[in-house]
């Protein structure tokens, strides 16, 4: 058998007559091959699509080792999800809180200085201890007639400036006695004016184990100060009547202790009222 152009098959004898049976069989074979190729191509396409889907699923799920370059396409794990932001964030006031009350404000005028004024409030107990120094308390006195507790011109000065009351207390230590007095005014300015004008002095207070001292022209040490609406004075000397000189350090020491203590007591009065006001601003 020989084959001609186009793959046609010719029968025996070479007479040029086509072998129709062979041609029919060859045509059928070609048709079968085309069907097989189409079916095979579909299978290959299906496999390829499946591979693409599989790859996409693997890539979406993070893959295995070597997938660090694909981390940008990963879905966030539960721990990576943002927290609930629906709750309100804490807020802070831009207004600064008011400063605490100044204790001095509460002892500078009668309008704010409302705490009771008593002898024991300023001079409590039976003795005063300052460091290692102990001073025994003697007599005390409180009067609204401020001039009655003074000597010389001080009485008139207190009265002219509106002194409301005068509180005195005497302390003694080692043959020295000192009387301290607190004059109460309505305002700080009146107390300062009294100190500026001060002449004469406080009258010593005897009693309670303390004999009369610093009277009859005896030279004694006197001091004058003010804090807030309070002016405070001391007069101190020897119980035996000896005159005081600048060399008598023990007289100065007792007087300085009492002056310091009196200032602290006045300031403490302001602190207590300021603390109360801070704790109850509407009170």
Residue pairs with C-beta under 8 A, 6 or more apart in sequence:
1 9
1 10
1 12
2 10
2 14
3 9
4 10
7 26
8 18
8 23
9 18
9 19
9 22
9 23
9 26
10 16
10 17
10 18
10 19
11 17
11 18
11 19
11 22
59 67
59 70
59 73
60 73
60 74
60 75
62 70
62 71
62 74
63 70
100 274
100 278
101 274
101 277
101 278
102 270
102 274
103 267
103 270
103 271
103 273
103 274
104 227
104 228
104 267
104 270
105 112
105 270
105 274
106 112
106 113
106 269
106 270
106 273
106 274
106 277
107 113
107 227
107 228
107 229
107 230
107 266
107 267
107 269
107 270
107 273
108 187
108 188
108 228
108 229
109 186
109 187
109 188
109 229
110 164
110 186
110 187
110 229
112 273
113 228
113 229
113 269
113 270
113 273
114 273
115 121
115 269
115 272
115 273
117 165
117 167
117 184
118 142
119 140
119 141
119 142
119 167
119 169
121 265
121 269
122 167
122 169
122 182
122 262
122 265
122 266
123 137
123 140
123 167
123 169
123 180
123 265
125 137
126 136
126 137
127 134
127 135
127 136
127 137
128 134
128 135
128 137
128 171
128 257
128 258
128 261
129 135
130 257
130 260
130 261
133 173
133 253
133 254
133 257
134 173
135 171
135 172
135 173
135 178
135 254
135 257
135 258
136 171
136 172
136 173
136 209
137 169
137 170
137 171
137 208
138 169
138 170
138 171
138 172
138 177
138 205
138 206
138 207
138 208
138 209
138 210
139 169
139 170
139 205
139 206
139 207
139 208
139 210
140 167
140 168
140 169
140 170
140 205
140 208
141 149
141 167
141 168
141 169
141 205
142 165
142 166
142 167
142 168
143 149
143 165
143 166
144 164
144 165
144 166
145 166
146 155
146 158
146 159
146 163
146 164
146 165
146 166
146 183
147 154
147 155
147 156
147 158
147 159
148 155
148 166
149 166
149 168
149 181
149 202
149 203
149 205
150 158
150 166
150 200
150 201
150 202
150 203
151 200
151 201
151 202
151 203
152 199
152 200
152 201
153 199
153 200
154 198
154 199
154 200
154 201
154 202
154 233
155 200
157 194
157 197
157 198
157 199
157 200
158 166
158 183
158 194
158 231
161 185
161 190
161 191
161 193
161 194
161 197
162 185
162 186
162 190
163 183
163 184
163 185
163 194
164 184
164 185
164 186
165 183
165 184
166 181
166 182
166 183
166 184
167 181
167 182
167 184
168 179
168 180
168 181
168 182
168 202
168 205
169 179
169 180
169 205
170 177
170 178
170 179
170 180
170 204
170 205
170 206
170 207
170 208
170 210
171 177
171 178
171 180
171 254
171 258
172 178
172 209
172 210
172 239
173 250
173 254
174 250
175 238
175 239
175 240
175 250
176 236
176 237
176 238
176 239
176 250
176 251
176 254
177 204
177 210
177 213
177 214
177 236
177 237
177 238
177 239
178 234
178 235
178 236
178 251
178 254
178 255
178 258
179 202
179 203
179 204
179 205
179 214
179 234
179 235
179 236
180 202
180 232
180 233
180 234
180 258
180 259
180 262
181 202
181 232
181 233
181 234
182 230
182 231
182 232
182 262
182 266
183 191
183 194
183 230
183 231
183 232
183 233
184 229
184 230
185 191
185 194
185 229
185 230
185 231
186 229
187 229
188 226
188 228
188 229
190 229
191 226
191 227
191 228
191 229
191 230
191 231
192 226
192 231
194 226
194 231
195 224
195 225
195 226
195 231
198 224
198 231
198 233
201 222
201 224
201 233
201 235
202 222
202 233
202 234
202 235
203 215
203 235
204 212
204 213
204 214
204 215
204 220
204 235
204 237
206 212
206 213
210 239
211 239
213 220
213 237
213 238
213 239
213 241
214 220
214 235
214 236
214 237
218 237
218 241
218 243
219 237
219 243
219 244
219 245
220 235
220 236
220 237
220 243
220 244
221 234
221 235
221 236
221 237
221 244
221 251
221 252
221 255
222 233
222 234
222 235
222 236
223 233
223 234
223 255
223 259
224 231
224 232
224 233
225 231
225 232
225 233
225 259
225 263
226 232
227 263
227 266
227 267
228 266
228 270
230 266
232 259
232 262
232 263
232 266
234 255
234 258
234 259
236 244
236 251
236 254
236 255
236 258
237 243
237 244
237 251
238 244
238 248
238 251
244 251
276 283
277 283
